[in-house]
Amino acid sequence: MATIGITVLAALAEIAGCFAFWAWLRLGQSPLVLVPGLLSLTAFAFLLTRIDSGFAGRAYAGYGGIYILASLVWLWAVEGQAPDRWDVIGASLCLAGALVILFGPRAI
């Protein structure tokens, strides 16, 4: 379960960091928003290395499904736009795939 928690934290860190750039370039915010954004992206990269996987590519692939779900939570909680049924269906499919990648039995 630690893998799921780390993956969720990594997703939130990446989204927050990328949103800082969005806020600066698309919403006209001060370039100072990039400071916490860069710190957040650094935390994201660090957290990805903590995912329990023998291979970086597998950790990144599994992380992808969690990232999609976290992005829709961000859409709703921060941007005030509720996900529609297609968002929920797509995120569910991606999350199922991520869980298979992260926790599927592996030959040693």
N, C-alpha and C positions, 0 to 999 in steps of 0.2 A: 504493500500500500504506500510505502514511502516513495516509490517511483511515480505513482499518480500525483501525490502532493508536490513533488519536485517539478513534475511536468506542468502542473497547473500554475505554479509560481513562475516557471520559465515563460509560459504563455502570457501571463499578465505582465511580466517585465518587458517582454518583446512588444506587446501591444502598446503599453504605456510609452515606451521609448519611441516607437514609430509614430504614435499619436502626437508626440512633441514636435516631430518634423512636420506632420500634417497641420498642426495648430500654427506653426510658424509660417509655412509656405502657403497654406490654403485658407487659414482663418485670420491671417494678419497679426498673429501674436508676436511678441518681442522675441528676438533671437535668444534671449536669456532662457527661454523654455527648453533650449537645446541642452543646457547643463544637466538638469535632472533626466532629460531624455537619454543623453549619452551614458549617464550612470546606470540608468535602467537597462539599456542595451548591454552594458558590461555585465550586469547581474544576470541577464538572460543567458549570455554566452557561458558564464561560469556555471549557472544552474544546469545547462545542458550537459556539461561534463560530469555531473553528479547522477545522471540517469543510469540505472543499473543495466548496462548493456555492454557486451564485449566488443561491439562495433559501432562506430559513430553513425554510420548510415542508417543502421537499424534504430538507434536512439532518435535520430532526426525524423525518420519515417513515422515511428510511433507517436512522436511529439506532434506531428502534423494534424492528426485528428483532434487532439486536445486543443491545439491552437485554434482550429476552426470553431469548436464549441465555445472557447473563451472569447473569440471575436464576436460571436453572436450575443454573448452575455454583455460584453462591452457595448455593443450596438444598443442594447436595451437599457443598461444601467447608466451609461455615460452620455450617449447620444440621444436617448429618449425615443428610439425607434424600435418598436416591438418586432421581433422576428416573425415572419409569416410561416405558414405550414411547410412551404418548400424549403425554407431555411432549416426548420426543425428536422424534416425528413433527411435532407442532405447532411446535416451535422450528425444525425444518428447513424447514418451509413458510415461516415468517416470515423466516428468514435468507435464503432464496432470494429472497423478495420485496424484502427490504432491499437485497440486492446489485443487483437489477434497478433499483431506484430510484436507488441511489448511482452505478452505473456504466453504466447504459443510455445508448446514443447519443442525443444531443440535437441537434435542429435549432438552428442559431444564429440 
